Amino acid sequence: MRTHLQLIVAYLFFVCASSGSADAAAPEKPVFRAGAATSNITPSIGTASSAKARGSKPQATHVHDELQARCLVLDDGRAKLALVVCDLRHMSAEVAAAAKEIIRETTGIPPKCVVISATHTHTSSGARVEAAEGEPYLDYKTLLTRRIADGVLRAANNLEPARIAWGVAEEPTQVFNRRWFLKASRGPIYGAHDNIEQVDTNPGYSGLLNPAGPVDPQITFLSVQSTAGKPIAIFASYGLHYVGGIAPGAISADYFAMFAERIGELLGADLHQDPPFVGIMANGTSGDVNNLERYSDEELAKRGPQPKKRYLPYEKAHEVADLCAAKVLEVHKTLQWHDHVKLSSAQRTLTFERRYPTKAEVEWAEAVKAKKIKPMSTSRYSTYSTVLAYNSPEMPPTIDVVVQTHRIGDLAVAAMPFEVFAEIGLELKRRSPIQPLMNISIANGSHGYLPTPEQHRLGGYETWIGVNKVQLDASVKLVDSLVEMLGELKTQSR
Ligand SMILES: [Zn+2]
């Protein structure tokens, strides 16, 4: 009886407390939720056969590790954001747009709140998405579109109450600018169209003066865990092209996937937890940055003879992944967790003039075509036929590209559909009105390399017509737009 009475009293108190409280009519505090999932996007072994027939990439003969679309969905109770990183060399704008339409239907998340990017692994052989009609890759394109959308739906299905934090780690020892000024003793540098250039990309290891640009050593990341502390996902971004050192003929997601696995281990994610922990590493701004350790002759002399390590296949990629994961873990220990943050997104379509060849390039290309001259340089990236194609009136005069900014609490994200030079990412980080900023490149499409106008003047592989597709000052317009969009997110009522 006594117990019964106590219950009644407790019940009455509860009711009174609710109805009597000043904020009784206020809406419930929104719950922040996060969900993650991976979706297998590995192409079949051998699907690159017609690429081989065309004399480009050799056919894949083995799958070392599966390629995934790694998906994270965040939900602030009002807005959602889906972040997807695919283990692919490039992201097709068409595939990204089609996947977003399915995602809108299945999850209600609008396209402007979905980022779909590629890591830039160079060993996704067979996973080509821009093949000519009638080729088997077209089947892959359909599969990829659906598998990306599946991944986002699965991540949305896994949404659970969560807390979130973000941080910035640094790993400066694994990023090297690959464009160099050379000593005069190396002689003139001939570009793709026999012009003389000031810098060389991947110039070997001796006779080097100084790199033509900076690197971004930061690993910007966000972390989500359940309210009980179970790790749900890490989403990181580092400005490193890829690592490589993969066995010939193998499909592999490179260091990006190895980082994803290692960071889960370091955070103590249970291999059998349900749903599984998802690690994600996006490509930051790495258009001119690779993992090949190069130094000027002076620096080499200072360092003295170094032991030359010979790596087994995958060993170097594991080494880089482990280093990055260790640096992220260090910062992770100091994170400040938030029970709730607001999400907001902005998207614009920018129209760029497409790249036009110079008069000198056209004259050179016509002379090569007419067999009046034999080209001295034998670039397969920007040939005389590339120059003539870009000079053709049949080429569309403009290229539309989708750019996005997102705000996750006080973390900003910029998504760009290019292989963006490091200095552009650094400028964005400096100018962003929301700090810190995470850059994601090869996002929502890939429209070639994006150098600055200054880097265009220096020349080098990434500045050649064909691998670079848009007007020479496109980076200026891109950065200004993104900073403006971040400003809008900053001033929006929160
Ligand atoms: Zn590249």
Residues whose N, C-alpha, C, O or C-beta is under 5 A from the ligand:
A	BS01	ZN	E419
